[in-house]
């Protein structure tokens, strides 16, 4: 194994994201989760694959793909708005 591969093997960005998501959950900050959901929606559109329980390919199951992708965006916006307008969403 090359010396530089050790850091990549530990997936530091994913570990940092998990820690931030845990901290935001404990702090009651939903907007961070909203950003993650929107990010998943963007990744789905770019890759043509969405994932919930199994991988959904846009070319094989277009309706299910778009429903799932719309759900990611919808949840993302909802969670972000929950932090921006807490009294209206409670």
N, C-alpha and C positions, 0 to 999 in steps of 0.2 A: 504494500500500500504506500502511495506517495504521501509525504508529510502534509501537503496542503489538503488532502482529501479528508482528514480527520474532522475538520470544522464543517465541511459540507455534509458529512455523514450524520452529524448530530442535528441537522436541520434547524439552525438557530432562529431563522425567521419564523418558523412554525412554533417553536417553543416560546418565543417572545409573544407571538399572536395569542397563543393559549393563555399565557400569563396575563396579558392585557384584557382578554375576554373574561377570565375569571375575576380579575380585579373590578372590571366594569360591572359585572353581574353582582358582586358583593356590594358595590357602591350604589347599585340601582340605576346605572346609566345605560339606557337602552340604545342610544344612538350609535354606539360602537358596534353592536350587533346589526343595526340597520345598515351601516357601511359594509359589513361583511356580506349581508344578503345582497346588496346592490352589486358588490364585487363578484359574487357567485353568478348573478344574472349576466354581468358583462362577460365573464369567462365562458359561460354557456353559449352566448351568442357568438363569441369569437371562435370557439372550438367546435361548435355544432353538437356538443354533448352536454347534457344536464344530468345531475345525479341526485337521487333522493334515497331510495333503497337499492336501486340498481341503475346502471348507466342507460340513459335514454338518448338515442341518436336522432338528430333532427331529420335526417334523410329517411330513416326507417319509421319513425313515429312522430310526424310533424305536429299533430294536434297536441299530443301529450307533452312533447318538448316545449311548445309555446305556452301551454298552461303552466307547466312547472317553472319556466323562466319568468313568466308574468307573476307567479306567486313569489319568487325570490325578490323581484322588484317591489311588489306590493308590500310584502313584509318589511322590506328595507325602508321604504318611505314611511310606513306606519310607525316603525320603531324610532326613526329619526324625528318624526312629528310628535311622538309621545314625549320626547324630551324638550322639544321646542315649545309645545303648547300642552303642558301637563294637566291643566284644569279642564280643557276641552275633551281630552281623551280618557279621563278617569271615569 
